């Protein structure tokens, strides 16, 4: 199953009023959980703490999720799906590798800031601790999608062959760590454009690394 197939299945329009209400309740729980995890971390809060952030009855949670771990994994999966759709819409076939990296990093950092918009208003101390990698089809699919993109743009720009698995892991690692730092700076309300700065830094870091490696291979 491709990532687009997974995404399409995830966002298919619910049929009927009851299904739409269920979808709205699930999103409300996810939104509440993201804020609670950001405010007080992952270990401390209970399911009750999450439900209190919604207008739902206390027992409603278990109609949608079995545990706090399950909702945390659902948050990560939904984040991956939403971001992958945004990246798919923004990237173009005629991009250079440099354009693609700037597009991908920029899309991710902008997405991250928008996703945490309400949390940023709280100056939440655990904001960078809310998303960890999980072994899910969505996470594996976006890794492979980004890997194929990188391979394609590398070949188009005439770069020598580089280990694309390590390169993709590096790109994702850079995005995650710089993204966390960017959110921290936004919480502290540091001057400047944090999204632009993060995008330029991440893009330059990876691109210069690629150039160095291809130069070494060519010697």
C-alpha positions as CSV (number, residue, x, y, z in Angstrom):
1,X,0.0,0.0,0.0
2,X,1.4,3.4,-0.9
3,X,1.3,6.4,1.4
4,X,-1.3,8.1,-0.8
5,X,-3.5,5.0,-0.5
6,X,-3.0,5.1,3.3
7,X,-3.8,8.8,3.4
8,X,-6.9,8.5,1.1
9,X,-8.2,5.7,3.3
10,X,-7.6,7.8,6.4
11,X,-9.4,10.9,5.3
12,X,-12.3,9.4,3.3
13,X,-15.5,11.3,3.9
14,X,-17.5,9.7,6.7
15,X,-20.9,8.5,5.6
16,X,-23.8,9.8,7.7
17,X,-24.3,12.1,10.7
18,X,-23.2,9.5,13.2
19,X,-20.0,8.8,11.4
20,X,-19.2,12.5,11.1
21,X,-19.9,12.9,14.9
22,X,-17.5,10.0,15.6
23,X,-14.8,11.6,13.4
24,X,-15.3,14.9,15.2
25,X,-15.0,13.3,18.6
26,X,-11.8,11.5,17.7
27,X,-10.2,14.7,16.4
28,X,-11.3,16.5,19.6
29,X,-9.5,13.8,21.7
30,X,-6.4,14.0,19.5
31,X,-6.3,17.8,19.8
32,X,-6.8,17.7,23.6
33,X,-4.1,15.0,23.9
34,X,-1.6,17.1,22.0
35,X,-2.1,20.1,24.3
36,X,-2.0,18.0,27.4
37,X,1.2,16.2,26.4
38,X,2.8,19.5,25.6
39,X,1.8,21.1,28.9
40,X,2.8,18.5,31.3
41,X,4.7,15.8,29.3
42,X,3.7,12.3,28.4
43,X,4.2,10.3,31.6
44,X,2.3,12.5,34.1
45,X,-1.2,13.0,32.4
46,X,-4.0,10.4,32.6
47,X,-6.8,9.6,30.2
48,X,-9.0,11.7,32.4
49,X,-6.7,14.7,32.0
50,X,-7.2,14.4,28.3
51,X,-10.9,14.0,28.3
52,X,-11.3,17.0,30.6
53,X,-9.9,19.1,27.8
54,X,-12.9,18.2,25.6
55,X,-16.7,18.5,25.9
56,X,-17.0,14.7,25.9
57,X,-18.1,12.4,28.7
58,X,-15.3,10.6,30.6
59,X,-16.1,7.2,29.2
60,X,-16.1,8.4,25.6
61,X,-12.4,8.1,25.3
62,X,-12.5,4.3,25.2
63,X,-14.9,4.3,22.3
64,X,-12.0,5.6,20.2
65,X,-8.7,4.6,22.0
66,X,-7.7,1.8,24.3
67,X,-5.0,3.6,26.1
68,X,-2.8,6.7,26.4
69,X,-0.1,4.9,24.4
70,X,-2.6,4.3,21.6
71,X,-3.6,7.9,21.3
72,X,0.0,9.0,21.3
73,X,0.7,6.6,18.4
74,X,-2.4,7.9,16.7
75,X,-1.1,11.5,17.0
76,X,2.2,10.5,15.4
77,X,0.5,8.6,12.5
78,X,-1.9,11.5,11.8
79,X,1.0,14.0,11.9
80,X,2.8,11.9,9.3
81,X,-0.3,11.5,7.1
82,X,-1.1,15.2,7.2
83,X,2.5,16.3,6.5
84,X,2.9,13.8,3.6
85,X,-0.2,15.2,1.9
86,X,1.2,18.7,2.3
87,X,4.5,17.8,0.8
88,X,2.9,15.9,-2.1
89,X,1.0,19.1,-3.0
90,X,4.0,21.4,-2.8
91,X,6.7,19.4,-4.6
92,X,7.1,19.7,-8.4
93,X,8.8,17.4,-10.9
94,X,10.9,20.3,-12.3
95,X,12.6,21.1,-9.0
96,X,16.3,20.9,-8.5
97,X,17.6,19.0,-5.4
98,X,18.2,22.3,-3.7
99,X,14.6,23.4,-4.4
100,X,13.3,20.1,-3.2
101,X,15.1,20.2,0.1
102,X,14.0,23.8,0.7
103,X,10.5,22.8,-0.2
104,X,10.4,19.7,2.0
105,X,12.1,21.3,5.1
106,X,10.0,24.5,4.7
107,X,6.8,22.5,4.4
108,X,7.6,20.5,7.5
109,X,8.6,23.5,9.7
110,X,5.6,25.5,8.6
111,X,3.4,22.5,9.3
112,X,4.9,21.9,12.7
113,X,4.3,25.6,13.7
114,X,0.7,25.5,12.5
115,X,0.1,22.2,14.2
116,X,1.3,23.6,17.5
117,X,-0.3,27.0,17.2
118,X,-2.5,26.6,20.2
119,X,0.2,24.9,22.2
120,X,2.6,27.8,21.5
121,X,0.2,30.2,23.1
122,X,0.6,28.2,26.3
123,X,4.4,28.5,26.3
124,X,4.3,24.7,27.0
125,X,7.5,23.3,28.4
126,X,7.1,19.8,26.9
127,X,6.2,21.0,23.4
128,X,9.2,19.2,21.7
129,X,8.5,15.9,23.5
130,X,5.1,15.2,21.9
131,X,6.1,13.2,18.8
132,X,8.3,10.1,18.6
133,X,8.8,7.6,15.8
134,X,6.6,4.6,15.9
135,X,6.7,1.5,13.8
136,X,3.6,2.1,11.7
137,X,2.8,1.7,8.0
138,X,2.5,5.5,7.7
139,X,6.0,6.2,9.1
140,X,7.5,3.5,7.0
141,X,5.7,4.8,3.9
142,X,6.8,8.4,4.2
143,X,10.4,7.3,4.7
144,X,10.2,5.4,1.4
145,X,8.5,8.2,-0.3
146,X,11.2,10.7,0.8
147,X,13.9,8.3,-0.1
148,X,12.6,7.9,-3.7
149,X,12.3,11.7,-4.0
150,X,15.9,12.2,-2.9
151,X,17.1,9.5,-5.2
152,X,15.2,11.1,-8.1
153,X,16.5,14.6,-7.5
154,X,20.0,13.4,-6.9
155,X,20.0,11.6,-10.2
156,X,18.5,14.6,-12.0
157,X,21.2,16.9,-10.7
158,X,23.9,14.5,-11.8
159,X,25.1,13.6,-8.3
160,X,27.1,10.4,-7.7
161,X,25.3,7.6,-5.9
162,X,25.0,8.0,-2.1
163,X,23.5,5.6,0.4
164,X,19.9,6.8,0.1
165,X,18.7,5.1,3.3
166,X,21.3,6.9,5.4
167,X,20.6,10.1,3.5
168,X,16.9,9.9,4.1
169,X,17.4,9.1,7.8
170,X,19.7,12.1,8.0
171,X,17.1,14.4,6.4
172,X,14.3,13.2,8.7
173,X,16.6,13.4,11.8
174,X,17.7,17.0,10.9
175,X,14.0,18.0,10.4
176,X,12.9,16.5,13.7
177,X,15.7,18.0,15.8
178,X,15.8,21.4,14.2
179,X,12.0,21.4,14.3
180,X,12.1,20.9,18.1
181,X,14.6,23.7,18.5
182,X,12.5,26.0,16.3
183,X,9.4,25.4,18.4
184,X,11.5,26.1,21.6
185,X,12.6,29.4,20.1
186,X,9.0,30.2,19.1
187,X,7.9,29.5,22.7
188,X,10.6,31.9,23.9
189,X,9.4,34.4,21.2
190,X,12.9,35.0,19.9
191,X,13.2,37.7,17.1
192,X,13.4,36.8,13.4
193,X,11.5,34.4,11.2
194,X,12.1,31.0,12.9
195,X,10.5,29.0,10.0
196,X,12.7,30.6,7.4
197,X,15.8,30.3,9.5
198,X,15.2,26.7,10.2
199,X,14.4,25.9,6.6
200,X,17.6,27.6,5.3
201,X,19.8,26.1,8.0
202,X,18.5,22.5,7.4
203,X,18.6,22.8,3.7
204,X,22.1,24.2,3.6
205,X,23.4,21.6,6.1
206,X,22.1,18.6,4.1
207,X,22.9,20.0,0.7
208,X,26.5,20.9,1.7
209,X,26.9,17.4,3.1
210,X,25.7,15.9,-0.1
211,X,28.0,18.0,-2.2
212,X,31.0,17.1,0.0
213,X,30.2,13.4,-0.2
214,X,29.8,13.5,-4.0
215,X,33.0,15.4,-4.4
216,X,34.8,12.7,-2.3
217,X,33.2,9.9,-4.4
218,X,34.3,11.7,-7.6
219,X,38.0,11.8,-6.5
